[in-house]
Amino acid sequence: MNIGRLLRASLVVVTAVLIGAPSAHADPKLDRASLGEALDKLSASAAELGRVAKASDDRGARKKFGPAAVELGDDLAAASRRLGKDVGLKTVSKDVAALVKDANHLVELADEADDKDERKSFRAQATAISQGIVIVRQGLDSAADGDGKPAARFTGRLLNSSDSCSWEENLKFVVSRNGTQVFTSGMVFPGKEQPLVLDKGTYLVQFFDTSGKHLGQATLDANHEGWAFKSGCVNQD
């Protein structure tokens, strides 16, 4: 497997999504076209990742990760087709929100690969695809709600809940939106929390340990006062 080629391809896809993400004030038809194109690129990336994983000698990659990546690619393509049929942007956004969860699960399934190099490559590529899907969903929300009004802001908290797991981990939270980091916490200890004020919207939250190693990620919907985000039990090799 050409790990380097696939990883570069995933990064190119996410960069393309970032560049092509429409603004809240763009023409709705252009929004649909650019968002549909971004979904098509992500679909192709997931499908290729699944194809390579299904051809791997590693059973976990072949039987679990590969089929999930192919299915994600099919679902992304279906969402793109719905955009082309003038289905409501809010409706498509809900569909894509479900795909964010599927993509995050794909990141977890990368750990099913026994080969360390394949595992790291699959996780990096699945993470890149997940980030791209989050960006598209945010673009859909902006296109649907782009009325020029100031965004509502809500106060909430990021909670390191690893104290409820079989092991604990000190965590640093990195919060991003539209591919841009909006907040980076200091080290948050198990059972402790980080207060945070965010504009209403959907964010990507990534977790890192004390050495800076990426342990996992999940989405955050900051849509009401008092929101709470829990890390849960994060991934490790």
C-alpha positions as CSV (number, residue, x, y, z in Angstrom):
1,M,0.0,0.0,0.0
2,N,1.3,3.5,-0.9
3,I,0.7,5.1,2.5
4,G,2.3,8.4,1.6
5,R,0.3,8.9,-1.6
6,L,-3.0,8.2,0.2
7,L,-2.2,10.5,3.1
8,R,-1.3,13.3,0.7
9,A,-4.5,12.8,-1.2
10,S,-6.6,13.1,2.0
11,L,-4.8,16.3,2.9
12,V,-5.4,17.7,-0.6
13,V,-9.1,16.9,-0.3
14,V,-9.4,18.8,3.1
15,T,-7.5,21.7,1.7
16,A,-9.8,21.8,-1.3
17,V,-12.8,21.8,1.0
18,L,-11.4,24.7,3.0
19,I,-10.7,26.8,-0.1
20,G,-14.1,26.0,-1.6
21,A,-16.2,26.5,1.5
22,P,-18.9,29.1,0.6
23,S,-19.5,32.2,2.7
24,A,-22.8,32.9,4.4
25,H,-23.6,35.6,1.9
26,A,-22.8,33.7,-1.3
27,D,-25.4,33.0,-3.9
28,P,-27.4,29.9,-2.8
29,K,-27.0,28.2,-6.2
30,L,-23.2,28.7,-5.9
31,D,-23.3,27.4,-2.4
32,R,-25.0,24.2,-3.6
33,A,-22.5,23.7,-6.4
34,S,-19.4,24.3,-4.2
35,L,-20.7,22.2,-1.3
36,G,-21.8,19.4,-3.6
37,E,-18.3,19.4,-5.2
38,A,-16.7,19.3,-1.7
39,L,-18.9,16.3,-0.8
40,D,-18.0,14.6,-4.1
41,K,-14.2,15.0,-3.3
42,L,-14.7,13.6,0.2
43,S,-16.7,10.7,-1.2
44,A,-14.0,9.9,-3.7
45,S,-11.3,10.1,-0.9
46,A,-13.3,7.8,1.4
47,A,-14.0,5.3,-1.4
48,E,-10.4,5.1,-2.4
49,L,-9.3,4.7,1.2
50,G,-11.9,1.9,1.6
51,R,-10.7,0.2,-1.6
52,V,-7.1,0.1,-0.5
53,A,-8.0,-1.1,3.0
54,K,-10.2,-3.9,1.6
55,A,-7.1,-5.1,-0.4
56,S,-4.9,-5.0,2.7
57,D,-3.3,-8.2,4.1
58,D,-4.4,-7.0,7.6
59,R,-7.7,-8.6,8.5
60,G,-8.9,-5.8,10.7
61,A,-8.3,-3.3,7.9
62,R,-9.9,-5.6,5.3
63,K,-13.0,-6.7,7.2
64,K,-13.9,-3.7,9.4
65,F,-12.2,-0.4,8.3
66,G,-12.4,-0.9,4.6
67,P,-16.1,-1.6,4.3
68,A,-16.9,1.3,6.7
69,A,-14.9,3.7,4.5
70,V,-16.6,2.5,1.3
71,E,-20.0,2.9,3.0
72,L,-19.1,6.4,4.1
73,G,-18.1,7.3,0.6
74,D,-21.4,6.0,-0.8
75,D,-23.3,8.1,1.8
76,L,-21.3,11.2,1.0
77,A,-22.1,10.8,-2.7
78,A,-25.8,10.4,-1.8
79,A,-25.8,13.6,0.2
80,S,-24.2,15.4,-2.8
81,R,-27.0,14.1,-5.1
82,R,-29.6,15.4,-2.6
83,L,-28.0,18.9,-2.9
84,G,-28.3,18.7,-6.7
85,K,-32.0,17.9,-6.4
86,D,-32.7,21.1,-4.4
87,V,-33.5,19.3,-1.2
88,G,-33.5,21.9,1.7
89,L,-30.1,22.9,3.0
90,K,-31.1,22.3,6.6
91,T,-32.3,18.8,5.7
92,V,-29.1,18.0,4.0
93,S,-27.2,19.5,6.9
94,K,-28.9,17.0,9.2
95,D,-27.9,14.1,6.9
96,V,-24.3,15.4,6.9
97,A,-24.3,15.7,10.7
98,A,-25.0,12.0,10.9
99,L,-22.0,11.4,8.5
100,V,-19.8,13.3,10.9
101,K,-20.5,10.7,13.5
102,D,-19.9,7.9,11.0
103,A,-16.5,9.5,10.1
104,N,-15.5,9.8,13.7
105,H,-16.4,6.1,14.1
106,L,-14.2,5.4,11.1
107,V,-11.3,7.0,12.9
108,E,-11.9,4.6,15.8
109,L,-12.0,1.6,13.4
110,A,-8.5,2.4,12.2
111,D,-7.4,0.8,15.5
112,E,-8.7,-2.5,14.2
113,A,-5.6,-2.7,11.9
114,D,-2.8,-4.7,13.6
115,D,0.0,-3.2,11.4
116,K,1.2,0.0,13.1
117,D,2.0,1.9,9.9
118,E,-1.3,1.0,8.4
119,R,-3.1,1.9,11.6
120,K,-1.5,5.3,11.8
121,S,-2.1,6.0,8.1
122,F,-5.7,5.0,8.2
123,R,-6.4,7.1,11.3
124,A,-4.7,10.2,9.8
125,Q,-6.7,9.8,6.6
126,A,-10.0,9.1,8.4
127,T,-9.3,12.2,10.6
128,A,-8.8,14.4,7.5
129,I,-12.0,13.2,5.9
130,S,-13.9,13.8,9.2
131,Q,-12.6,17.3,9.4
132,G,-13.6,17.9,5.8
133,I,-17.2,16.7,6.5
134,V,-17.4,19.0,9.5
135,I,-16.4,21.9,7.3
136,V,-19.1,21.1,4.7
137,R,-21.7,20.8,7.4
138,Q,-20.7,24.2,8.7
139,G,-21.0,25.6,5.2
140,L,-24.5,24.1,4.8
141,D,-25.5,25.7,8.1
142,S,-24.1,29.1,7.0
143,A,-25.8,28.9,3.6
144,A,-29.1,28.1,5.3
145,D,-28.9,30.7,8.0
146,G,-26.9,33.4,6.3
147,D,-29.1,36.4,7.1
148,G,-26.3,38.6,8.3
149,K,-27.4,38.7,11.9
150,P,-24.7,38.5,14.6
151,A,-24.2,35.0,15.9
152,A,-25.6,34.1,19.2
153,R,-23.0,33.2,21.9
154,F,-23.3,30.6,24.5
155,T,-21.3,29.7,27.6
156,G,-20.5,26.1,28.3
157,R,-17.7,23.8,29.4
158,L,-15.3,21.2,28.1
159,L,-15.0,18.3,30.5
160,N,-12.2,15.8,30.8
161,S,-14.3,12.8,31.8
162,S,-11.6,10.2,31.5
163,D,-11.8,9.8,35.3
164,S,-14.8,7.5,34.6
165,C,-12.8,5.2,32.4
166,S,-10.6,2.3,33.3
167,W,-7.6,4.7,33.0
168,E,-7.2,8.5,33.2
169,E,-5.5,10.9,30.9
170,N,-4.6,14.6,31.2
171,L,-6.0,16.3,28.0
172,K,-5.5,19.4,26.0
173,F,-8.6,20.4,24.0
174,V,-8.3,22.1,20.6
175,V,-11.5,23.5,19.2
176,S,-11.9,24.3,15.5
177,R,-14.5,25.7,13.1
178,N,-14.3,26.0,9.3
179,G,-10.8,24.5,9.5
180,T,-9.6,27.3,11.8
181,Q,-8.6,26.8,15.5
182,V,-10.7,29.0,17.7
183,F,-9.6,27.8,21.1
184,T,-6.7,25.8,22.6
185,S,-6.9,24.9,26.3
186,G,-4.2,24.3,28.8
187,M,-3.8,20.8,30.2
188,V,-7.2,19.7,31.7
189,F,-6.9,17.1,34.4
190,P,-9.3,14.1,34.7
191,G,-12.6,15.1,36.3
192,K,-11.9,18.8,35.7
193,E,-13.5,21.2,33.2
194,Q,-12.6,24.2,31.0
195,P,-15.3,27.0,30.8
196,L,-15.7,28.4,27.2
197,V,-17.8,30.9,25.4
198,L,-18.5,30.0,21.7
199,D,-20.6,31.4,18.9
200,K,-23.6,29.2,18.1
201,G,-22.6,26.5,15.7
202,T,-20.9,23.1,15.2
203,Y,-17.2,22.6,16.1
204,L,-14.6,19.9,15.9
205,V,-12.9,19.1,19.2
206,Q,-9.7,17.2,19.2
207,F,-7.9,15.7,22.3
208,F,-4.1,15.6,22.8
209,D,-2.1,14.1,25.7
210,T,0.8,15.8,27.5
211,S,3.2,14.9,24.7
212,G,1.0,16.4,22.0
213,K,-0.2,13.0,20.7
214,H,-3.6,13.1,19.0
215,L,-5.9,10.8,21.0
216,G,-9.3,11.4,19.5
217,Q,-11.9,13.8,18.3
218,A,-15.7,14.5,18.3
219,T,-18.1,17.2,17.3
220,L,-19.6,19.8,19.6
221,D,-22.9,21.5,19.0
222,A,-22.8,24.8,20.9
223,N,-26.5,25.6,20.5
224,H,-27.7,26.6,24.0
225,E,-26.6,28.2,27.2
226,G,-24.9,25.7,29.5
227,W,-23.8,23.3,26.9
228,A,-21.4,20.6,28.1
229,F,-18.9,18.6,26.1
230,K,-17.4,15.4,27.6
231,S,-14.3,13.8,26.3
232,G,-15.2,10.2,27.2
233,C,-12.6,7.5,26.9
234,V,-10.2,8.6,24.2
235,N,-8.3,6.4,21.8
236,Q,-4.7,5.2,22.2
237,D,-2.5,2.8,20.2
